[in-house]
Amino acid sequence: MSTLLIKNGTLATLGENNRILTDHSLLVENGVIKKIAPTADMPDQTADEVIDASGQLVLPGFINAHTHFYSAFARGLGKVPPSNNFVEVLENLWWRLDRLLTPEDSYYSALVSCVDAVKHGTTTLIDHHASEGHVRGTLELIEKAVLETGLRGSLCFELTDRDGPQVAADGHTENVEFIKAKQAENSPRIKALFGLHAAFTINDDTLTKAVKAARELGVGFHIHTAEDQADQDHSLKHHGMRVVERLHKFGVLGPQTICAHCIHVDEAEMNLLAETDTIGMHLAQSNLNNAVGVADVVKLIEKGILYGMGSDSMTNNMLEEARVALWAQHISKSNPSVGFMQVWNALLVNNRKIISRYWDESIGKLEEGSLADIVLMDYTPPTPFNEDSFVGHMCFGVAHSSVRTTIAGGKILMRDHQLVGIDEERIAARARELSQALWDRF
């Protein structure tokens, strides 16, 4: 029975009632938080390994609730033609890239992304994969990368009709078989959703088959939803209804389904998302980068939608993502006081609630009985630090601090800024070779 003691830290428990506990220690036993108490009550000899967290803030591991591991190999790619709108971004970059990925590319891009997540204290990720040039067996490769880096993740393959019926059939089968395998294993580390690209690249027959399969399997979907106005224009022109209305008609919505973005949704669509208890997802930096707009976070949350936060692969630093999300709300509303708690709750509260829909175990809070996904950050507060001031410190102080130690399931993945059991140099060297070859094919 392995034990780990984290002592002398300032703990932010998050959870239903966030508490700030100074000079406290936390005991981990077999990957689960066993005890939290004042440091004086927990002597060192109770643990196999001890971490002194003096001068550090101890938090639950961060959650990135929508990302794309495969995009890692686009970093620095200079052969992309200029794009004047979102559809051209897809056509000129992402749809060309995902057709050219090899199985090894998908595996190493996932490794690169996961290593970066460890370094930024992000311990749980919901990935949405595309590699239309190779489909079958891909999710097993991505799973391998997640497991090797010690993280936990939910995976899916984006089903789409844009590359023809055989690729669509393979995408359907890849989702179904991976979901079945994960359900049989009941793994505490890897879960699965049924991936869909977006409504405007999926025809009615494909959607009907996907919904039938997902219902039989008892799983939800992960789909991009009204990210750009083009999605709505296509739906109205070809289907005579708006995007969320079409998804509702076919049975895509529900408590297990993630509708990422939701920028160009109207009030009726928001009501449908709320009535079906469908999850929404904010991806501020990606939306700004692609010039598709800014989601109305305040209104979406006021409607009762469980609206969380991902990065769309722009970063694994979720504190950076939250800061940008807040500034985007300010500028979009021309109001410097709007959205503060809604944005930060999306990351610190709602992401935990979203994860609880897929994992039976308690994740995302420092509480006895929860999985020991823990981050230690260097932070000495210069002003009063308590439950009332906590979010302000996260936004304007902690976000500038570095992650010192990352722990997932009680396993130390990075300690004192040094990766443990992860050969980043080897991974990066092979990734450079593979990405150069990919760029040469681009």
N, C-alpha and C positions, 0 to 999 in steps of 0.2 A: 504494500500500500504506500504509494509515493505521496509525499506532502511537501508543500511550498508555503513559506511564511513571508508575507510582504509586510514589513513593519515600519512604523514611524511616519506613515504617510498621511496626507489630507485626502480623505475619500469623498467623492461625489457619487452617491449611490444611484442617482436617477431613479427609474421605476415610477410607481404610482405616486409616491411621496418622496421627492428628492431630499436627501439629507446631506449636509456637509459635516463630516466627522474629522476633527483635527486630532493629530497624534494617535491615530488608530492603526490597528494591524488587521490583516486579513489572512486566514488560513485556508489553503486549498488542499483538498484530499481527493486523489483520483479524478482530477479534472473538474471537480465541483467545489464551489465555495462552501466550506464547512463551518466557519465561524468568523464573525466580525466583532471586535471588541477593542477597548483601549489598549494601547501597547503594553502598559504595565501588567495587564492580565494575561499576556500571551508570551511566555518565555521562548527563547530561541530553540531550546532543546525539543520543542514539540514538532519540529519540522526537519525533513531531510535537507532542504535547501532554503536559504534565507536571502531575501533582497531587502536592503535598507533603502526605504523610499523617503528619507529625510529631504525636505525641500522639493518634494515632487507631489503632483496631483495625480491621484489614482482614480481612473474612470473605467466604465465598461468599454470594451472594444467598440469602435465605430462600425456602422453598417452602411454599405453602399447598396442601395436597393434597386439600382438599374445601371448596368454598365455593359461594355462590349470589350472583352479581352482582346479580340482579334484586331482591334484598331491600333494596337501597339506598334505594328510595323509601318504605320503611316507617318510616324514621327520623323520629320525632316524630308519627307518625299517631296521633291520639287518638280515633278513632271506632270502635275495636275493642271489641266487647262483652267483658266479663270471661269468662275461660275457667277451668274447673275441672279440666281434664285435657288431655292432649296432643292427643287427637282434636279437642277443641273449639278448641284453638289453631290447628290446621290449618283447621278449618271457618270459624272466626270471622275469621282473619287471612289466612293464606297462600293458601288456595284461593280466597278472594274476591279477593285482590290479583292473583294470576296470571291470573285470567279478565279483569281490567280493563286489563292492560298493553297499550299500543299498541306497534307496532314502534319508534317513536321512544323510547318509555319504556324498552324493553329495551336499546336502543343507549346511551342516556344513563346508565341505571343501571350498565351495564357500564363506561362511561367514568369515572363517579364512583368506582366500586370500584377500577378500575385505577390512577387517580391516587392514591388512598389507599394502594394497595399500593406504588407507587413511593416515597411519602413514608415508608413504614415498611420499606423495603429488601427487600420481597417481590417477587421477579423471575419466579417460575414459579408458576402457579396452575392447579388442576384444578377447573373450574366445572361445575355441575349446574343447568341452566336449566329454568324452567317459565314458560310464558305461554300458557295454554290458550285465551285469547281470540284469539291469533294464533300460528300454529305454523310454517307453511311460510316458509322464508327467514330465520328468526330467527337461526340460528347464524351465518350470514354477517354479520349486523349485529353480533353479539357479537365475532366474529373481527375485524371492522373496528376495534372499540374497543381490543382487545388490541394489535393491530398499531400503531395510531396512538399508543399510549402507550409503545411500545417493549418490551413484556413478551413472555413466551411463555406459552402456555396449552394445556390439553387441554379440549375442550368436548364437551357432549352435551345432548340434549333429553330431559326425563323423560317416558317413555312411561307412560301411565296409562289405565285404563278409567273413571275417575271422572266424566268429562265426556262419555261416550257414544262410540259406535263411530267416528264420523267424526273426532273429535279424536284418538282412539287410532290410527286409520289414518294421519292426518297426522303424528302423533308418530313412528310407525314409519318413514314415508317420509323425514321430516326427518333422522333419525339415519342412515339408509342412504345417502342422497344426499350428506350432508355427509362421512361417513366415506369414501365413494368419492372425493370431490373431494380430500380431504386426502391420501389414499393416492396419488393420481395426481400431486399436487404434491410429495409428500415434503418438506414444508416443515420447516425447522429450528425454526420458531417456533410452529406450530399443529399439534396432534394431535387425535384424536377417539376417544371411546369411545361405546358404545351405552348411552344413558341409560334407566333404569327408575326409577319413583318408589319404590315399596315393594311388597312381596309382597301386602299386603292391599288394594291398589287395582289389581291386575293379575290378570285371569282366565287360566285355563289356555290358552285358544286364543291369546290375545295373547302370552303367554309363549312358547308353542311357536313361533309365527311369528318372534318376536324372536330366539330362540336359533338357529333355522335360518339367519336372515339374518346374524347375527353370526359364526356358524361359517363361512359362505361367504366372509365378508369377513376372517376371521382376527383379529377384535378381541374385547376383553372388555367387560364391563358396568360401570356405575357405578350402585349401588343403595343406598338406605337399608335397613338390616337390623336388625330387632329393636331399633329405637330406643326403643320403648315396649312395655310388656307387651301393649297392645292388638294389636300386630302378631302376637304369638304366639297370643293368644286367638282371633283371627280365623282364623289358619292351622289351629289345632287343630279349631275348630268346623266350618270349611267344607272343609278338605282332609284332616283326620285325621293331620296330621303337623306338626312344628315348622317354623319359617320356613327355617332353613338346610337342613333335610332336603328341603324342597320345592324350593328353589333348586338343590340338588344333583341331585335327581331329574330336573329339566328341563334340566340342563347349563349352568346360569348360572355356577357356580363355576370357578375356574382362575387361573393366574398373572397374567392380564391384567385380572382383575375386582377392583373395589374394593367391598367391603361396608362401608359407612359405619356407624359407631356400635357395633354388636355389644354392646349393654349387656345385653339379656335373652336371652343365649344360654347353654345349659347345656354341660356338659363334652363330651357327644357332638357337639354342634354345633361346639364349638371344635376337636375332633379332625377333623371334616370340613373345616373351613377350613384346618387345618394340612396335612392329607393332600392337598388339592387345590392347595396353595400359593396360596390366595386372599389378597388384601390386605385387612387390616382398617384402620379409621380411627378415631382418637380425636378427639372434639369436645367438650371438657370444658365450656367456657363455655355453649354452646348447651344441653347436657344439664342443667346446673344451672339455667339460666334457664327451661327447660321442665319442670323437676322430674320428669324421666324416669328419673333414676338416674345412677350413676357406673360406667363400664366398669371391669372388673377388668384393668387394663393389665398388671399383673405376671403374672397367670395366662395371659392371652392370648399374651404374649411368651414365657413359659416353654413354652407348647405348641408354639412354633416358628412362630407366625403373624407375618408381616411386618406389623407394626402401626404405622402412621404417624400423622401429626397434621395436622388441618385446623382451620378456624375456624368452619365452618358460617355464614359471613358475619358473625359477631359482631365480628370485628376483622381487620385485616391485620397487626397487630403480633404476630408469631408468638412472640416472647419473652414477651409478656403471656399468650398462650394457654398456653404451657408452664408458666409459674408457677402459673396457676390449676389446670391439670391436676394439678400436684404437690400443691397444697393439697387438692384433691378426693380424691386417693388417701389422704392422711393422715387426713382426717375420715371417709372411708368405711370405713377399716380401724381407726380409733381407734389409729393408730400413726404417730408423727411421723418414723419412720425408714424407712417403706416407699416404694418406687417411684421413688426419686430418679433413678437412672441409667436405669431403664426409660422414664420420661417424657421425659427429655432426649434419650435415644437415639432415641425416636420422631421427634422433630423434627430433630435434628442428623445422625443416621445413617440411620434407616429411610426418611425422606422422599427422601433421595438415591437409595436403592436402589429405591424405588418409581418414581421418575422415570426411572431407567435402563431400566425395562421398556417405556417408551413412546418414549424418545428414544435414538437410536443414539449421539449425541454425549455426551461426558462433561460432566455438570452437577452442581453442588453441592459442588465442592471446588476449592481453589486448587492447581493442579497443571499443569505444562507439558503443553499439548495439550487442556486443558479449555476449555469455553466461558467467556468472560470475563463471568460474572455475579458482580458484586463489590459489596460494601457496605462503606463506611467509617463507623465510629462513633466519636464522641468518648469516649475512655475512657483514664484514667490509673490503673492499678492501684495501690492503696495497700498491698497485701500481695503476696508472691511470686506471680508469674503464669507458670505453666508447664503442661505437658501434664497433670500430676496435679491442679492446682488450677483448670484451665480451666472445667469445667462449673460449679463453685461460683461462679466469677466471672460466668459467664453468667447464672446464676440470681439472684444477690444483688447484682450490680453493673452489668454490661453492660445488663441488662434495664431499668435506670433511665436509661440513656444515650440520646442521640438519634442518629438516623441523619443523617449529614452529607451523604453522597454515595451515589447509587445508579447502578450501571452494569449494563446487560444486553447481552450479545453485543458487548461492547466499546464500546457507545454510552452516553454520559453522559446519564442521564435526570433526575438532580438533582445539583447541585453546590453545596456550601456552603449547603445548605437551600433553594436556589432551583431550581425546576423548569426544565428546559431543553427548549424546543420544545413545551411543554404549556401551554395557556392555561387555567389552573384557574378564573380568574374567569369567563371566557366559558362554560365547561362548567357551573360551579355555577349561573350565572344562568339558563341554559336549563333545567337540572335543577329549579330551584325552580319555574319556570313549569309544567313538565310534571307534577311531583309534586303541585302544588296542584290542577291539573286532575284528576289521578288521585284525590286525596282527595275532591274534590267529587263524583266518580262513585261513591265507595266506599259 
